[in-house]
Amino acid sequence: MGVNKKLNHEDIRQFVTEDLVAKITADKAALDKLRFNHAVSSLDNPASIRVKRRDVARLITEMAKRTKESKAK
């Protein structure tokens, strides 16, 4: 997947919960690395920070939704 390719909701729903947690962790680390690199030097595409941040938010939203559904049962 490219740097600026955003995750669709259908793609996110297909993740198993363990994979979702792993993806959240990996994407948060990648976001931190992007932010650090942007602070140190200029990025080729600074919009990639926004795309990655929104992807992490989508993943966290799906995780919260699954947690809420499991508690409702």
C-alpha positions, 0 to 999 in steps of 0.5 A, spaced: 500 500 500 502 506 498 504 512 503 498 516 501 493 510 500 487 511 505 484 505 508 477 504 506 472 502 511 471 495 508 478 494 508 478 495 516 472 491 517 476 485 514 481 485 519 481 480 525 482 483 532 489 481 533 491 484 526 487 490 528 491 491 534 498 490 530 496 495 525 494 500 530 501 499 533 505 499 527 501 505 524 502 509 530 510 508 530 510 510 522 506 516 524 511 518 530 517 517 525 513 521 520 513 527 525 520 526 527 522 526 520 518 532 518 521 536 524 528 534 523 528 535 515 523 537 510 518 531 507 517 530 500 510 529 501 507 533 508 500 531 507 502 523 508 502 525 515 495 527 515 493 521 511 497 516 516 493 520 522 486 519 519 488 512 518 490 511 525 483 514 527 479 510 523 483 503 526 482 506 533 474 507 531 473 500 529 477 497 535 472 502 539 466 499 535 468 492 536 469 493 544 463 496 545 459 491 541 463 485 545 461 489 551 453 489 549 453 482 548 
